[in-house]
Structure formats: structure tokens, C-alpha cells
Amino acid sequence: MSTFKQKFNIKYGFNKDEPHSISEIAKITGIKKSIIQEAYNRGSGAYESNPTSVRNKQGNKREGGYAPSKRMSKEAWSFGRSYGLVMNNRKQTGKGQPDRDLWEKIKEQKLK
């Protein structure tokens, strides 16, 4: 199973595990940096407010979550949300999902 970062990298011609900053993601995709930053900030908030939903460092999820030392870092979780947004993760951007408003902003931006 590929991560959204890996899907992003394959789509845009990078090594599949190459990391990117929020500024780089914005420049590559043409999406406003502020929109991607908002997804990142929401990821940080979700990490803090619902730690049991955070996957372990291998990307696995289990009922009740993981001990803090075995969880993904806040930064990894937040970037995952950012990559998911720009790659249109339907669990994130679909109707009734938490980042639908950000996806609508992206669509509006692309229409201009």
C-alpha cells in the first residue's frame, strides 16, 4: 500500500520517499501555500486531540492506539494530512469529510 506522499512523488516524478516542505508542495502543485498549511495545522491539532487515532511508525493502526514512543511523529502525521489533501484523499476531501472545505478552496483557486 502506498502512502499519499509516495503517490505524490510518483505523480510528480520524484523518488517515492523524497520529502518536501509545504512551500515545495505548493510550488509543485500550484495550490496556495496557505491552504496546504491549514491542512498541516489541522493534522497537528488532530494528533494532539485524538492520539489514539495516530498510526505507529510503520503505518499500522490498532484499536486504542499506540504508546507515544511507538506513534508517528506529529510532523509526519501533519505532512500525511497535507499530502492527502493535495492528492484528493476521499476520506479527507469527500462530502462530509474534515477537509472538504479546503478541497473546495483548491477547486475555486483552479477555476480562477
N, C-alpha and C positions, 0 to 999 in steps of 0.2 A: 504494500500500500504506500503510495507516495504522499508526502506532505504537501501543503499548499505552497510552501517555499520551493520545494523540488519542482512542482508543476510550473510555478512562476519561472524558475530558472530554465527549464526545458523550453517553455514557450518563447522566452526572450533570448535564448542561445547562450546561456551561461552554464558553467559546471553545476550539476544538480544540487550540490551542497554549499554553493557560494552564498555568503551572507551579503545583505545590502542594508544601507541606512534608510531611514524614512525619506530623506531627501533624494537618494538614488532611486528608490521605488517610484517616487513622484515623477522624477525626470524621465525614467524609463517608460512609465505608463501614460504620462500626460495628465494624471489625476492630481488635483490640488493637494499640496503637502498637508494643509490644514485638515482635510478630510481623512487622510491616512493617519495623521497624528491623533485625531479623535478616536479612531478605531484602536490605536495603540493604548491611548489613555483608558478606554473602556476595558481593554484587556487587563490593564494593571488593576483597575477597580474590581473586576470580576475575580482576579487572582486573590485579592485581599478579602473580598466579601464572601466568597464561596470556595474556600480552599479544598473542599472535598471533591470538587469537580476537576481539579487540576490533575493532569496525567503525570505519570512518572517520566523519568529521563529517557526511557525507551519508547515513550508514546503510548503506553498502555493505560487503561482506566480501570478502576475497580470500585465496587460499592464501598462507600465510607472513605474513599481517598487514600492517600499515602502520607507517611511521615514527612515533615518538611524537608529532611535531608535527602529524601528519595524523589521529591517532586521536581518538575521542570522549574527553572528559574522564572521569576516574574517577567524578566525581559524576553525570554524565549516564548512564554505564554502570550505576551503582548504582541510580539512580532508575528506569531502564528495567527493572531486575530487580524492583524494588518494584511498579511499575505492572503488570508481567507477572504477578506473584503475585496481586494483588487482582483482576485481570481473568481469572484462571484460564488462563494460557498453558499449553496441554497439553504443550509441550516442556519446561516447567519443573515443572508440577504433576502430570503424568501418572504412571502406575505406573512405578516405576524411575527417575524423574527427580529432579534435585537438590533441588528444593524441595517434594517430596511431603509430607515431614514437617510443613512449615509449613502446607500446604493442609489436612492432617488436623487441625491445631490450629485453623484457621479453622472447619472444619466442626464440630468439637467445641464451639467457642465459640458458634456459631449455634444449636446444639441446646439450650444451657442457657437 
